[in-house]
Amino acid sequence: MTEVDFANNLFLENKFSQAIDEYAKILENDPRNLTALNNMGYTLTKLKKFDLALECYEKSLEIKTDDRIVLVNKISLFRKTGKFENALKLCNDILRNQPDETIVLYHKLRILKKLNRFEESNKICKKILQVYPSNIEVQNEFIK
């Protein structure tokens, strides 16, 4: 089992502080390990240490500017912290090049709903439902 796998298993067991310690050890030896940086950021969000999580995501994006998983996690962090305009900007940046990126579309529709921009969020719901018509989560987001 790799060190990252060990840390990931701790995360899956809800041992978040221990997982962070393991990710930190990995990063001491390999500060550019994208998996450890991203997973450490995600784990920090579980502990509501949003500033530290954002630092991990920013370091990851310095290494690989277009890492989709990190970008999506950063959008999620912005949503959780109420930074909806930051999250929306990041969604739009991604969707400019990848207009059918479903997970980003889903985040965007949830952000738009929070901003009471229901007409725009409904358009995204319709777009997602064209591809995934039985998606209950998206169906529930649709404002009639």
C-alpha positions in Angstrom: 0.0 0.0 0.0 1.4 3.4 -1.0 1.6 6.3 1.5 -1.1 8.1 -0.3 -3.4 5.0 -0.2 -2.7 4.8 3.6 -3.6 8.5 4.1 -6.7 8.0 1.9 -7.8 5.0 4.0 -7.5 7.2 7.1 -9.7 9.7 5.4 -12.3 7.1 4.5 -12.3 6.0 8.2 -13.1 9.6 9.1 -9.7 9.9 10.8 -9.2 13.3 9.2 -6.5 14.7 11.5 -4.4 11.5 11.1 -4.9 11.7 7.3 -3.7 15.3 7.3 -0.6 14.2 9.2 0.1 11.5 6.6 -0.4 13.8 3.7 1.9 16.3 5.4 4.6 13.6 5.7 4.2 12.8 2.0 4.5 16.5 1.1 7.7 16.9 3.2 9.4 14.4 0.9 7.5 15.4 -2.3 6.1 18.9 -2.1 4.8 18.6 -5.7 2.7 15.5 -5.1 -0.6 16.7 -6.6 -2.7 13.8 -5.1 -1.5 14.5 -1.6 -2.0 18.2 -2.0 -5.5 17.9 -3.3 -6.5 15.2 -0.8 -5.1 17.2 2.0 -7.1 20.2 0.9 -10.2 18.2 0.7 -9.6 16.7 4.1 -9.0 20.2 5.6 -12.4 21.2 4.2 -14.0 18.4 6.2 -12.5 20.0 9.3 -13.7 23.4 8.1 -10.1 24.7 7.8 -11.0 26.4 4.7 -8.0 28.8 4.5 -5.6 26.0 4.8 -7.5 23.9 2.2 -7.4 26.8 -0.2 -3.6 27.0 0.2 -3.4 23.4 -0.8 -5.5 23.9 -3.8 -3.5 27.0 -4.8 -0.2 25.1 -4.5 -1.7 22.3 -6.6 -2.8 24.8 -9.3 0.7 26.4 -9.3 2.0 22.9 -10.4 -0.9 22.1 -12.8 -3.1 25.0 -13.6 -5.8 23.0 -15.3 -6.3 20.2 -12.9 -10.0 19.6 -13.1 -10.4 17.8 -9.8 -8.6 20.6 -7.9 -10.6 23.2 -9.7 -13.9 21.5 -8.8 -12.8 21.1 -5.2 -11.9 24.9 -5.2 -15.4 25.7 -6.5 -16.9 23.5 -3.8 -14.8 25.3 -1.1 -16.0 28.7 -2.4 -19.6 27.5 -2.3 -19.2 26.2 1.3 -17.7 29.5 2.4 -20.3 31.7 0.7 -17.9 33.1 -1.8 -20.4 32.5 -4.6 -19.0 35.1 -7.0 -15.6 33.5 -6.8 -17.1 30.1 -7.4 -19.2 31.4 -10.3 -16.2 33.0 -11.9 -14.2 29.8 -11.7 -17.2 27.8 -13.1 -17.4 30.2 -16.0 -13.7 30.0 -16.7 -13.9 26.2 -16.9 -17.1 26.1 -18.9 -15.7 28.5 -21.5 -13.4 25.7 -22.7 -15.5 22.8 -21.5 -19.2 23.8 -21.9 -20.5 20.3 -21.1 -18.5 19.6 -18.0 -21.4 18.2 -15.9 -20.0 18.5 -12.4 -19.1 22.2 -13.1 -22.6 22.8 -14.5 -24.1 21.3 -11.4 -22.1 23.5 -9.1 -23.0 26.5 -11.2 -26.7 25.8 -11.1 -26.5 25.4 -7.3 -24.6 28.7 -7.0 -27.1 30.5 -9.2 -29.9 29.2 -7.1 -28.2 30.6 -4.0 -27.9 34.0 -5.8 -31.7 33.7 -6.7 -30.9 33.6 -10.4 -33.5 30.9 -11.0 -34.0 31.4 -14.7 -30.3 30.8 -15.3 -30.1 27.8 -13.0 -33.2 26.3 -14.7 -31.4 26.5 -18.1 -28.5 24.5 -16.7 -30.9 22.0 -15.2 -32.5 21.5 -18.6 -29.1 21.1 -20.2 -27.9 18.5 -17.7 -31.3 16.6 -17.9 -30.9 16.3 -21.7 -27.9 14.2 -21.1 -29.0 12.6 -17.8 -32.8 12.6 -17.8 -33.2 10.4 -14.7 -30.8 12.4 -12.5 -33.0 12.9 -9.4 -30.6 15.5 -7.8 -30.8 17.8 -10.9 -34.6 17.2 -11.2 -34.9 18.3 -7.6 -32.9 21.5 -8.3 -35.3 22.5 -11.1 -37.5 25.5 -10.0 -40.9 25.4 -11.5 
